[in-house]
Amino acid sequence: MGEGNFLAQSQPLVYSQMKKNVEHERLAHAYIFEGDNGCGKHEMALWLAKRLLCLNVTEGKPCEQCVNCNRINEGEHPNVQLLEPDGQTIKVYQIRQLQAELAKSSFEKGMQIFVIQQADKMNPSAANSLLKLLEEPPGNSVAILETNVLGKILPTIQSRCQIVHFTPLAKEHLIKRLEENHLSTNVAKLIANLTNSYDKAVEISEDEWFNETREIISTWFDYLKKGDPQAFIFVQKKVVAQAKEKEQQRMIFAILLVYFQNERDRSLENRQQTQRNNHILELILQAQQKLTANVAFQGTAEQLALRIID
């Protein structure tokens, strides 16, 4: 899926507004794209660069085929500068190098676009250097700062930028992106119920502990659903071994909650079954609250099993 199609579906308001800004020549000199990782900030930055430099714009969209679009896709267009942290931070030398590039006569006609990824990771010297650049921007340029932590960017930098808020990915778009990443529909749906960040979703999908644990919780769910006393024994046999850390314990209950939410949604036509599933969901939510209150995981999970199979 190209950036344009993805953005039109996942960030329709931002996409429509940026498209109009270009068409009506209302572009700001500098933008802050703010939102969760994976929500489309970087895709929007690349789309905008292509829209401004494309040789064959059609219906307000870059063609995705001309030499300029291809070079931007490959990170090789001289008018498009991409900057990301060197190690843990963005350092002052990187901003100075960027200033030097922008001060040169452009190799080619058209806008100069510079994109700073993870802009909240600028160290103080880099931030002050960027502030000077934004105070006296090169004539034919657009700056795009990407961040998922707006509060970590200097207020003086924020005041010189137009802030564009990206909403979290809707569940259906996240599922679609995960499926494009070769995940099965069931796993994609499970993960999309655990996070709305694409980057976090990919991280979860590649985690060996998660993939092993979701299979174990699936078996536990089957015992609980049937009211099988094995559900209590299974906590001691398998579940506790997967719950060494607090975050793992939280994830186990979160996965179980999703399984029973799906079960409830499948049984909506059966009133009695729906009532039982709603009761189980309440019990799982209570177990999550106990965990937050630092009640021991094993005792909480065993009690949950007994109350469900009762």
N, C-alpha and C positions, 0 to 999 in steps of 0.2 A: 504494500500500500504506500503510495507516494505521500509526501508531507501534506500536500493540499487536501487529499481525500481524508487522511487521518484527522487533520485539524478541523475540516468542515464537519466531521462527525463528532469529534471529542471536545472541541473548543469552538463551537459555532459562533458565539458572540465575539470572541477575540479575533477569530479568522475574518469574520464579516467586517469588523471595525478596521482592522489593519489593511484589508483589501480596499476599503473605501478611502482610508487615509492616503494610500499610494495613488489611487485613481484621481482624487481631488487635490493632490499635491499638498497634503496637510501633515506630512511627516514631521515629528519632533526631531531635534538634533540628538536626543538621547532617551533611551527607554530602560526601565527595569522590568524584566519579565520575572514575576514572582509566583511560585507555586511548588507543589510536591515534585520530587524527582519522577521523571517519566511521564509527566502530564502533558508534554508537548512544547515546553519552552524552547528547547533547542531546535526542534522541528520548525517552529515558527520563525526563529532567527534565520535558519537556512532558507526557508521559503521566502522570507522578505529579501534576503540577499539575491536570490535567483530572480524574484519579481523585478528588482531594481536593475539587474544587469542582463536579463534574458534578451536575446536578439529577436525572438519570435513570440512575444506575448500574445496570447489568444484568450479572449473573453476575460481579461483581467487576471490571467494565470500564466505563470512561466511554462514554457513548452516542455521542459524536462529533457530535451533532446539536443539543443544547440550546444555549441562548443563552450559557451559560458556556463550554462546549467551543468554540463558534465564536469567542468573544471571545479565548480563549487562543490559538487557532490564528492569529488576526489580530493578536496582540500588544496587545490592547486591554483586558485584564481588570485592574481596579485592584488586585486582590490578588496579582497576579503581576508581580514586578519582574525584568526581564532587564538584566544589566549586562555590557558587554564593553569591551575596551581602547579608550581615547581616544588614537588614534595607536598608538605602540609599547607603551604601558604602561597599566595601570589606576592612576588617580591618587587621591590622598587625598580630593579634593573629591567624587569619585564615591561613595566609601564613606560620606562624611558626608551626602550627599544621600540615599543609601539608608537610613541611620539615621533621618534626618528623616521619610522616607516611612513607615517602619515604626513610628515613634513616634506617628504620627497615628492617630486612631480609624479603623479600616477603613471604607471606604465601604460595604462589604457584609459580611454574616456569612460565617464560614468562615475557613479557614486563610490565612495570609500566606505566600507562597512567593517566595523570591528566589534567582535563578540567576546565578552569576558565571561567564561563559565565559572560557576561557583564564586561569584564576585564577593560574597560575604567572607571569603578566605583571604582577602587582601590584608597584608600587615599594615600598620599605621603609616609607614613611609610610602607604601604603594598607594594607599587610599588618598593621601595628601597630594601625591603626584598626579593621580587620576583627576582629582578635584580641579587642579590647575588646567588640565587638558579640557575638562568639561566647561570651565569658565571661558575659555577661548577656543572653541572647537574649530577644527579645520573646516573651511567653507562647505565643501560638498561631501559631507560625511554623516553617518548615522552610527551612534554607539548603542550597543545592546548589552546590558548587564543581566546575567541569569543568576537567580538565587532561590533557595527554598527557605531562607531565614532572613526576611527583610529587615528585621530589627538589628541585625549585625552590620548593616551598611550605614555609613555616616549619614546623619540627617542632612548635612550640607550637600552630600552627593544626591540623596533622594530628592532634595528640593530642586535640583537641576535636571531631573529626569521625569519623564511621564511614566507613572507606575501602571503596569498592566497585570491584573490578577488572573491567574489560570486556575480554574476549578479542578478539584480532584477528578480523576478519570471515573466516569460512570461505569457501573459494574459490567454492563454488556460490552463496553469498549475494551475494558481491561481483559475480560475473558477472551475477546477476539484477538487481542494482541498476544496473549499467552498461547492461544491455539496456533497462531502464526509462528510462535517460538517452539512449535512441535510438542506442546503439552496436550494430553488427552482432555476432552471436554470436562470430564468429571473432576480431574485434578485442577484444571483452570478455574472451574466454578468454586471448588473448595477454597483455593488460595484467594480468589476475588472476594470471598466472604471474610477473609482474615486481614486484608489490607486493600487500600485503594491506590497505593503507589506501585507503579509498574516496576521500578527498580527493586523495591522491597519484595515484590511478588516473584521476580526472577531469582532474587537471592534465596527466598524460601524454597522455590522449586528445585534449586540446585543443592539444597542442604541435605546431606545424607541422613542426619537425625530425623528431619521432617518426613522424608520419604519412608523411612522405616517405621516411624511412629504412626503415621496416618493409616498404615496397614494394621498395626496393632489396635488402634482406636476403632477401626472399622470392625474388627472381630469383637471388641468389647461392646460396641454399639449393637451388634447382632444379638449378643447374649442379653443385653439390657432390654432390647426391643421385645424379645420373646419372654422376658421375665424369668430367664434361666438362672438358677442359683450359681452356676459357673461364673456369672458376672462378678460376684464377690471374690471368689478364688482367683479370678483372672487379674484383679487389681494387684494381688500379692505376687502372682506368677510372672506377669509381663509389664503391667502399666507402671508400677513403682520404679522399675529399673530404667524407664525412659524419663524419669522426672527428677533428675539429680539437681537441676538448677531451677530457680524461681521462674525464669522466663519459659523454660520447658514445661513447668507445671501449668502456667497460665495458658500456654499453647494447647496442651492436652485438653483442658476444659473448653477452650475455644473451638477446637476441631469437633469435639463431641457435640457442642451446641449447634454447630452447622449441620451435622448429620441429622440431629433431631428436628431442626428447622425444616430441612428438606423432607423429612418423613411427615411432619405436620402438613406441609404444603401438598404432599401427595395424597393425604387422607382427608382433605377438606370436606369431601362429600359424605364422609362417615362421621356423624356428630360425636358419637361415643369415643371413637379413636382420636378425633381432633382434641377433645377435652383431655384425654389421657396424655397426649403429646404436649399440650399446653402446660399441664401439670409438671411433666418431666422437664420442660424448658425452664419453668420457675425453680425447680430443684437445682438445675445446673447453674442458674444465675446465683442462687443462694450459696452454692459451693464456691463459685468464683469470689463472692464477697468474703467468705470465710478465709480464702487464700489471701486476699488483700489484707485481712485482719491478722495475718500471720498464724493462722491455725495450720497444724501439720498437714501436709498433702495426703499422706497415706490414710490417716484417719478420716479426712474429708472425702476422699475418693471411695473408701469402703462404706462410709455412711450413705453416700450418694447411691451406690449400687444397691444397698439394702432397701433404701426408700423407694427406688424405682421398681425393684422386683417384688416388693411387698404386695 
